[in-house]
Amino acid sequence: MAEQTWATQQLLSLAAQTPQFKTRALYLALAELSEEQQRRLTIAQNELDGRTWNPSRW
């Protein structure tokens, strides 16, 4: 998660420094994608934990 946070911060920093609209939009879209991937990964990990600890499936 720390790597994802660092990557998002770097992308937002690059977006803030870029004067070109298309490049800035790309950086912001990549930062948004990174956040969404992390959210989905967390959901999948929690689902796996929930299924593993489900006593009805033992």
CORSUL-V995093 format. One record per pair of residues at least 6 apart in sequence whose ideal C-beta (glycine too) atoms are under 6 Angstrom apart, sorted by sequence separation. I is the first residue (numbers start at 1). GAP is how many residues later the second one is. If there is no record, write none. Layout:
BEGIN
i->I gap->GAP
i->I gap->GAP
END
This chain:
BEGIN
i->18 gap->6
i->15 gap->9
i->15 gap->12
i->14 gap->13
i->15 gap->13
i->11 gap->16
i->11 gap->19
i->12 gap->19
i->11 gap->20
i->8 gap->23
i->8 gap->26
i->7 gap->27
i->4 gap->30
i->4 gap->34
END
